[in-house]
């Protein structure tokens, strides 16, 4: 996972995927079951290090879409899995 953040009391585990505009595979689609398993393992390790599983948490994906000559577009997808 790329980012661990807080939104008030909510702990966010975020994967960031960058793709070119018009590409074959969307960033969200690249977070397949195997990648989700790796993210879950990382999240469990983080919660263990904090010493609690009582914090509310969720998994998000941020897609960064780039096109030549344009500013990147950001798509934040909440509660992905």
N, C-alpha and C positions, 0 to 999 in steps of 0.2 A: 504494500500500500504506500501511497505517496505522501498523504497528509493525514495527520491526526490532529483534530481541532475540537474546540468546545463551542457550543451554542447554548449559552446559559448553563444548565445542568446536563445537557445532552452531549455525549461524547460521539464525535463523528470520525469514522474510518473512511477515508476517501481515496479512490483510485483515479488518477488523471490519465486520460488517453488523448493523444494528439493525432489528428488525421487531416489529410488534404481534402479540400472541398471536392466533392464528386467521387471520392474514393469508393472502392468496392465494399469495404467493411467499415461500419460505423464504430466509433470508439466504444460505445456501450456493448456492442456485439463481441468485442475482443475480451470482455470480462466473462469468459466462459466458466464452466463448472470447475475446471482445474485452477483457474485464476482465483475464483471465489474461495476455493479451499485454502489457497495460500493466504489470502486476505483474512479469512477466519482464523487461521493459525496465528498470524501476526496479531490480530485483535485479542485473541485469548492470552497470548504472551504479554501484551500490554496490560490487560486487565489483571493478570496475575502479578505483574510488577507493581501495579497500583495497590494490590492487596485487597481488592474488592471486585465483586461482580454485580454490586447493587446499583451502579450507575446506569441510567438509561443510555442506550447507544443505538447507532444505526450505521448502515453501509451506504455510501453514496458513490456516484461516478461523476466526474467532471469531464466533459468532452471539450476539447479545444479544436476548433475547425479553422484551418489556415488556407488562404487563397493568395496567390501572388498579387502583390500590390494593394492588399487590403489588410485592415486590422483583423487579428484573430477574433473569432466569435466563440463565446463560452456558453455551454449548455450544462447546467447543474441538475443532475437527476438524483432525486432524493429517495432513500429507502429502497434501493435496488433489489436486494435479496435478504 
